[in-house]
Amino acid sequence: MTSPHTDALTFVLVHGAWHGGWCWSRTAHILRQQGHTVFTPTQTGLGERSHLLGAGITLDTFVQDIIKVLDYENLHNVTLVGHSFGGLTITGVADQRAARIAQLVYLDAFILGSGISTFDTLPAAVIDKMTAAAHALNPQAPAVPAPKPASLGLSRPEDLEFMTGRLTPQPLGVYETSLTLEHPVGNGLPATYIQCTDPVFSAVQGSFEWVKAHTDWKVEQLATGHDAMVSAPEELARLLVRVASASC
């Protein structure tokens, strides 16, 4: 077991759209068994916090959710991991709390610059469809319905069973709003992008190509689907430790 005094690492794992902190349970269990400290916060309006769904939730709400964890737990030398939509969240957190972060990890994640919302990157027809579905589901607090787990690169029956009934609608406001960054994406911190390749999740390919073209970040690959924390927890945990250890 990893020594808690010399080799222990601190991870804050940020989930993506429709998920919650629960999705990291397999990976977090492995990391904790190795002696690492792991936080898996759930962002406002999702998972066990779905009762807090409201019309006023924005992307900044998600950023503040994670900033409060860093501040109130007084965390330092954090490896901050953002999966999928969580990539936007950790970009916002890094912009404001770089001193608490040792390493950023974008796990098959979205990346957007300052002042650009998710809806700014989508065709009008897609925006109209998502908006209509969100208002139909919950007119008072519009939220985009969750997809089927199989669309997230999962195929094993045990993984689909684990996901079924746990995905919750995503607040519409986080798609409509953007980050206001004071620094370039990543804020100069060491960063790694992990691409999931089996199958490739086409929605994040633009972000992956941006990383390769515009940054000197490290790039890693995992031969699993988009929800790697569910489908390949051992491999992901091993890769996260290797990446985090390299920044120490």
The 8 nearest C-alpha neighbors of each residue, nearest first, counted from 0:
[[1, 33, 2, 34, 32, 3, 35, 31],
 [0, 2, 33, 34, 6, 3, 7, 35],
 [1, 3, 4, 6, 5, 7, 0, 34],
 [4, 2, 7, 34, 5, 6, 1, 35],
 [3, 5, 2, 6, 7, 1, 34, 8],
 [6, 4, 2, 3, 7, 1, 8, 34],
 [7, 5, 2, 1, 3, 4, 8, 35],
 [8, 6, 3, 35, 34, 5, 2, 4],
 [7, 9, 35, 36, 6, 10, 243, 77],
 [10, 8, 36, 77, 37, 35, 78, 11],
 [11, 9, 37, 78, 77, 79, 12, 36],
 [10, 12, 38, 79, 37, 39, 80, 78],
 [11, 13, 80, 39, 10, 38, 79, 81],
 [14, 12, 81, 85, 80, 82, 39, 11],
 [15, 13, 82, 85, 19, 18, 20, 81],
 [14, 16, 84, 85, 83, 82, 18, 17],
 [15, 17, 18, 84, 169, 14, 83, 85],
 [16, 18, 167, 166, 169, 168, 145, 15],
 [19, 17, 166, 16, 15, 14, 46, 22],
 [20, 18, 46, 41, 21, 14, 45, 22],
 [19, 21, 41, 39, 40, 22, 23, 14],
 [20, 22, 19, 23, 24, 39, 46, 18],
 [21, 23, 20, 24, 19, 18, 229, 228],
 [22, 24, 21, 26, 25, 27, 228, 20],
 [25, 23, 27, 21, 26, 22, 28, 20],
 [26, 24, 28, 27, 23, 232, 29, 229],
 [25, 27, 232, 29, 28, 23, 24, 236],
 [28, 26, 30, 24, 29, 25, 23, 31],
 [29, 27, 31, 25, 26, 30, 24, 32],
 [30, 28, 32, 26, 27, 31, 33, 25],
 [29, 31, 27, 33, 32, 28, 35, 236],
 [32, 30, 35, 34, 33, 28, 29, 27],
 [31, 33, 29, 34, 30, 28, 0, 35],
 [32, 34, 0, 1, 30, 31, 35, 29],
 [33, 35, 31, 1, 32, 3, 7, 0],
 [36, 34, 7, 31, 8, 30, 33, 9],
 [35, 37, 9, 31, 10, 8, 34, 38],
 [36, 38, 10, 11, 9, 35, 27, 39],
 [37, 39, 11, 40, 12, 10, 36, 9],
 [38, 40, 20, 12, 11, 13, 37, 41],
 [41, 39, 20, 38, 42, 13, 65, 12],
 [42, 40, 20, 19, 43, 39, 45, 46],
 [41, 43, 61, 64, 45, 44, 40, 19],
 [44, 42, 45, 48, 51, 41, 61, 52],
 [43, 45, 52, 49, 51, 48, 50, 42],
 [46, 44, 49, 48, 43, 167, 19, 42],
 [45, 47, 19, 48, 49, 167, 18, 41],
 [46, 48, 49, 45, 19, 50, 41, 44],
 [49, 47, 45, 44, 46, 50, 51, 43],
 [50, 48, 44, 45, 51, 46, 52, 47],
 [49, 51, 48, 52, 44, 47, 45, 46],
 [52, 50, 44, 49, 48, 53, 43, 45],
 [51, 53, 44, 49, 50, 140, 43, 170],
 [54, 52, 140, 55, 56, 51, 44, 139],
 [53, 55, 140, 56, 141, 139, 172, 52],
 [56, 54, 53, 57, 172, 140, 52, 60],
 [57, 55, 172, 54, 60, 53, 170, 173],
 [58, 56, 173, 172, 60, 59, 176, 55],
 [57, 59, 173, 61, 60, 176, 177, 62],
 [58, 60, 62, 57, 61, 63, 178, 91],
 [61, 59, 63, 57, 58, 62, 56, 64],
 [60, 62, 64, 58, 59, 63, 42, 88],
 [63, 61, 59, 88, 64, 60, 65, 92],
 [62, 64, 66, 60, 65, 61, 67, 59],
 [65, 63, 61, 62, 67, 66, 42, 60],
 [64, 66, 68, 67, 63, 62, 69, 61],
 [65, 67, 63, 69, 68, 64, 92, 70],
 [66, 68, 70, 65, 69, 64, 71, 63],
 [69, 67, 65, 66, 71, 70, 72, 64],
 [70, 68, 74, 66, 67, 72, 73, 71],
 [71, 69, 73, 67, 68, 72, 66, 74],
 [70, 72, 73, 68, 67, 69, 74, 66],
 [71, 73, 74, 69, 70, 68, 67, 75],
 [74, 72, 70, 71, 69, 75, 68, 99],
 [73, 75, 69, 72, 99, 70, 77, 76],
 [74, 76, 99, 77, 100, 73, 98, 101],
 [77, 75, 101, 100, 99, 78, 9, 74],
 [78, 76, 100, 9, 101, 75, 10, 79],
 [77, 79, 102, 10, 101, 103, 9, 243],
 [80, 78, 103, 11, 77, 10, 104, 12],
 [79, 81, 104, 12, 13, 105, 103, 11],
 [82, 80, 85, 86, 13, 105, 106, 89],
 [81, 83, 106, 85, 15, 108, 14, 86],
 [108, 82, 84, 15, 85, 107, 109, 86],
 [85, 83, 15, 86, 16, 109, 87, 108],
 [86, 84, 81, 15, 82, 88, 83, 87],
 [85, 87, 81, 108, 109, 84, 89, 88],
 [88, 86, 90, 85, 89, 110, 84, 109],
 [87, 89, 85, 62, 91, 86, 90, 61],
 [88, 90, 92, 91, 86, 87, 81, 93],
 [91, 89, 87, 93, 88, 92, 185, 184],
 [92, 90, 94, 88, 89, 93, 62, 178],
 [91, 93, 89, 94, 95, 90, 62, 96],
 [94, 92, 97, 96, 90, 95, 91, 89],
 [93, 95, 91, 92, 186, 96, 182, 180],
 [94, 96, 92, 93, 97, 91, 66, 181],
 [97, 95, 93, 98, 99, 92, 94, 100],
 [96, 98, 93, 100, 99, 95, 94, 186],
 [99, 97, 96, 100, 75, 101, 76, 93],
 [100, 98, 75, 97, 76, 96, 77, 74],
 [99, 101, 77, 76, 97, 98, 102, 75],
 [102, 100, 76, 77, 78, 246, 99, 188],
 [101, 103, 78, 189, 190, 100, 79, 188],
 [104, 102, 190, 79, 78, 80, 189, 191],
 [105, 103, 80, 191, 190, 192, 106, 79],
 [104, 106, 192, 81, 108, 86, 80, 193],
 [105, 107, 82, 193, 108, 81, 104, 192],
 [108, 106, 194, 83, 193, 195, 82, 105],
 [83, 109, 107, 86, 106, 82, 105, 84],
 [108, 110, 86, 83, 84, 206, 203, 87],
 [109, 111, 206, 87, 86, 108, 112, 90],
 [112, 110, 115, 87, 109, 113, 116, 206],
 [111, 113, 115, 114, 184, 110, 178, 180],
 [112, 114, 179, 180, 178, 115, 111, 177],
 [113, 115, 177, 179, 178, 112, 116, 180],
 [116, 114, 177, 113, 112, 119, 111, 117],
 [117, 115, 177, 119, 176, 118, 175, 174],
 [116, 118, 174, 119, 120, 175, 115, 121],
 [117, 119, 121, 120, 116, 174, 175, 126],
 [120, 118, 116, 117, 121, 115, 175, 122],
 [119, 121, 118, 117, 122, 116, 115, 111],
 [122, 120, 118, 119, 125, 123, 126, 117],
 [123, 121, 125, 124, 126, 120, 118, 119],
 [124, 122, 126, 125, 127, 121, 118, 128],
 [123, 125, 127, 122, 126, 128, 121, 129],
 [124, 126, 128, 122, 127, 123, 129, 121],
 [127, 125, 123, 129, 128, 124, 130, 118],
 [126, 128, 124, 130, 125, 129, 131, 123],
 [129, 127, 125, 131, 126, 130, 132, 124],
 [130, 128, 132, 126, 131, 127, 133, 125],
 [131, 129, 133, 127, 132, 128, 126, 134],
 [130, 132, 128, 134, 133, 129, 127, 135],
 [131, 133, 135, 129, 130, 134, 136, 128],
 [134, 132, 142, 143, 141, 130, 136, 131],
 [133, 135, 138, 141, 137, 131, 136, 132],
 [136, 134, 132, 133, 137, 138, 131, 141],
 [135, 137, 133, 134, 132, 138, 141, 142],
 [136, 138, 141, 134, 140, 139, 135, 133],
 [137, 139, 134, 141, 140, 135, 136, 133],
 [140, 138, 137, 141, 54, 53, 134, 136],
 [141, 139, 54, 53, 137, 138, 142, 52],
 [142, 140, 133, 134, 137, 138, 171, 139],
 [143, 141, 170, 133, 171, 169, 168, 144],
 [142, 144, 133, 169, 168, 171, 129, 132],
 [145, 143, 168, 142, 133, 146, 169, 132],
 [144, 146, 168, 17, 167, 166, 143, 147],
 [147, 145, 148, 144, 150, 166, 17, 151],
 [146, 148, 149, 150, 145, 151, 163, 166],
 [149, 147, 150, 151, 159, 146, 162, 153],
 [148, 150, 153, 151, 147, 152, 154, 159],
 [149, 151, 148, 152, 147, 146, 153, 225],
 [152, 150, 149, 148, 225, 153, 226, 224],
 [151, 153, 224, 225, 150, 149, 198, 226],
 [154, 152, 149, 151, 224, 155, 148, 159],
 [153, 155, 149, 156, 159, 152, 158, 157],
 [156, 154, 158, 157, 153, 159, 230, 160],
 [155, 157, 159, 158, 160, 154, 161, 153],
 [156, 158, 160, 155, 159, 161, 154, 162],
 [159, 157, 161, 155, 160, 156, 162, 229],
 [158, 160, 156, 162, 161, 157, 163, 148],
 [159, 161, 157, 163, 158, 162, 156, 164],
 [162, 160, 158, 159, 163, 157, 165, 164],
 [163, 161, 159, 160, 165, 164, 148, 158],
 [162, 164, 160, 165, 161, 159, 148, 166],
 [163, 165, 166, 162, 167, 161, 160, 148],
 [164, 166, 162, 163, 167, 46, 18, 161],
 [165, 167, 17, 18, 164, 145, 162, 168],
 [166, 168, 17, 145, 45, 46, 165, 169],
 [169, 167, 144, 145, 143, 142, 17, 170],
 [168, 170, 142, 143, 17, 16, 171, 167],
 [171, 169, 142, 172, 173, 141, 143, 168],
 [172, 170, 142, 173, 141, 174, 143, 169],
 [173, 171, 57, 175, 174, 170, 56, 176],
 [172, 174, 58, 57, 176, 175, 171, 170],
 [175, 173, 117, 172, 171, 176, 118, 116],
 [174, 176, 172, 173, 118, 116, 117, 171],
 [177, 175, 116, 173, 174, 58, 57, 172],
 [178, 176, 116, 115, 114, 58, 179, 175],
 [177, 179, 113, 114, 180, 91, 58, 59],
 [180, 178, 113, 114, 177, 181, 91, 112],
 [179, 181, 113, 182, 178, 94, 91, 183],
 [180, 182, 94, 179, 183, 113, 95, 186],
 [183, 181, 186, 180, 94, 184, 185, 187],
 [184, 182, 186, 185, 180, 181, 187, 112],
 [183, 185, 186, 90, 112, 182, 94, 180],
 [186, 184, 187, 188, 90, 93, 183, 94],
 [187, 185, 183, 182, 184, 188, 94, 93],
 [186, 188, 185, 189, 183, 184, 182, 190],
 [189, 187, 186, 185, 190, 102, 103, 101],
 [190, 188, 102, 103, 187, 216, 191, 101],
 [191, 189, 103, 216, 102, 104, 188, 217],
 [190, 192, 217, 104, 216, 218, 105, 103],
 [191, 193, 105, 218, 104, 106, 219, 217],
 [194, 192, 219, 106, 220, 107, 218, 105],
 [193, 195, 220, 107, 196, 219, 221, 192],
 [194, 196, 221, 223, 224, 225, 220, 107],
 [195, 197, 199, 198, 222, 223, 221, 194],
 [198, 196, 223, 222, 224, 199, 195, 152],
 [197, 199, 196, 224, 152, 200, 223, 195],
 [198, 200, 196, 197, 201, 195, 224, 225],
 [201, 199, 202, 225, 203, 198, 204, 195],
 [200, 202, 204, 203, 199, 205, 198, 225],
 [201, 203, 200, 204, 205, 109, 206, 199],
 [204, 202, 206, 205, 201, 109, 108, 200],
 [205, 203, 207, 201, 206, 202, 208, 200],
 [204, 206, 208, 207, 203, 209, 202, 201],
 [205, 207, 209, 203, 204, 110, 208, 109],
 [206, 208, 204, 210, 209, 205, 203, 211],
 [207, 209, 211, 205, 210, 206, 204, 212],
 [210, 208, 206, 212, 207, 211, 213, 205],
 [211, 209, 207, 214, 208, 213, 212, 206],
 [210, 212, 208, 209, 213, 214, 207, 215],
 [213, 211, 209, 210, 208, 214, 215, 207],
 [212, 214, 210, 209, 211, 215, 208, 216],
 [215, 213, 210, 216, 211, 212, 209, 217],
 [214, 216, 217, 213, 211, 210, 190, 212],
 [217, 215, 190, 214, 191, 218, 192, 210],
 [216, 218, 191, 192, 190, 215, 219, 189],
 [217, 219, 192, 191, 193, 216, 220, 194],
 [220, 218, 193, 192, 194, 217, 221, 191],
 [221, 219, 194, 193, 195, 222, 196, 218],
 [220, 222, 195, 223, 196, 194, 219, 193],
 [223, 221, 197, 196, 195, 220, 224, 198],
 [222, 224, 197, 221, 195, 196, 227, 198],
 [225, 223, 152, 197, 198, 195, 226, 227],
 [224, 226, 152, 227, 151, 195, 200, 107],
 [227, 225, 228, 229, 224, 151, 230, 152],
 [226, 228, 230, 231, 229, 225, 224, 223],
 [227, 229, 232, 226, 26, 23, 231, 230],
 [230, 228, 227, 226, 231, 232, 158, 25],
 [229, 231, 227, 228, 232, 226, 158, 153],
 [232, 230, 227, 234, 233, 228, 229, 235],
 [233, 231, 26, 228, 235, 234, 25, 229],
 [234, 232, 236, 235, 231, 237, 26, 29],
 [233, 235, 237, 231, 236, 232, 238, 221],
 [234, 236, 238, 232, 237, 233, 239, 231],
 [237, 235, 239, 233, 238, 234, 26, 232],
 [236, 238, 234, 240, 235, 239, 233, 241],
 [239, 237, 241, 235, 240, 236, 242, 234],
 [238, 240, 236, 242, 241, 237, 243, 235],
 [241, 239, 243, 237, 238, 242, 244, 236],
 [240, 242, 238, 244, 239, 243, 245, 237],
 [243, 241, 239, 245, 240, 244, 238, 246],
 [244, 242, 240, 245, 246, 241, 239, 78],
 [245, 243, 241, 247, 246, 242, 240, 8],
 [244, 246, 242, 243, 247, 241, 240, 102],
 [245, 247, 244, 243, 102, 101, 242, 189],
 [246, 244, 245, 243, 101, 76, 102, 8]]
